């Protein structure tokens, strides 16, 4: 049965935007989106609920299901639309990330003042107000609830730590869908050198830990190893200074830079050989999954979501413990590039293509019901 699904997104940009547009495009349900421009993320979390509630009150759309993302203050939204919202409409939230475990920027005012607890607590009350809670990975879900339990135990009284079990009971992992098959349309002949091509295809921001990535390359270049580098992804006004240093130290070894889309992006993914991942933050890691699907040999840290998504027990050769381990594995891959190019881990990424996930999405979201049981344990 086709359902009317209303998606609420105060931060309509990047992976949030792609996820919504692609789900809407593949789904058999009738999906309507209420969204706001993807900027001023802190203000979106505080004020987005007011704007979207105002739009909802004037909306000519009768939803069977409401699906919000983690950027929405759901408690405020629901309180403002209660006169219009039918009591039979279930409300779900999808956590692309969570603010309880999102890393603070080094040297930033938020870390100095320890004030980002507000955004994490907003995620907590949003989960409480939802009938169903979805996370894009097991790491995202487990890290959220582990950190929430520690946070509640620090409160002076009325901690309600028993609520964790209740929240777990209405939570599940629903992996993010990606248009992976579009990568097959690229042309790897865009690069025709024999030297290994090392890939960076993330945002140029601190949480992706570019320092370890480039410092490893600096060391190996100093050892006399030869390689080329594609530094892709979106840069920002305040991108880490290591990028400027990389362009000076690596020079002509960097053969492609910038934010690419469509066929050109796919072509450079297919042409690349090695993907050293150094991130200090990833709740899923779409760019990593895209590169693995394209045939890149991933070198992954034993942290975050990677051990689960890339099955560390079946593929231990892909993982490193520390910076020294990263350098060792990258050195090996460069020296043994002919053997590395014969390896493929596409099987680990293929299940996340939308064509494989859309049936699960439509069945799970389309069958949501309102939950009548109490969410809070007072024990």
ABEGO torsion letter per residue (X at the ends): XBBBBBBBBABBBEAAAAAAAAAAAABABBBBBBBBBBBGAAAAAAAAAAAAAAAAAABBBBBABBBBBAABBAAAAAAAAAAABBAABBBBBBBABBAAABBBBBGBAAAAAGAAAAAAAAAAAAAAABABBBBABAAAAAAAAAAAAAAAAABABGAGAAAAAAAAAABBBBBBBBBAAAAAABBAAABABABBBBBBABBBBAAAGAAAAAAAAAAAAAAGBBBBBBBBEBBBAABBAAAAAAAAAAEAABABBEBBBEAAAAAAAAABABBBBABABBAAGAAAAAAAAAGBBBBBBBBEAAAAAAGAAABAAABBABAAAAAAAAAAAAAAAAAAAABBAAAAAAAABAAAAAAAAAAAAAABBBBABBABBAX
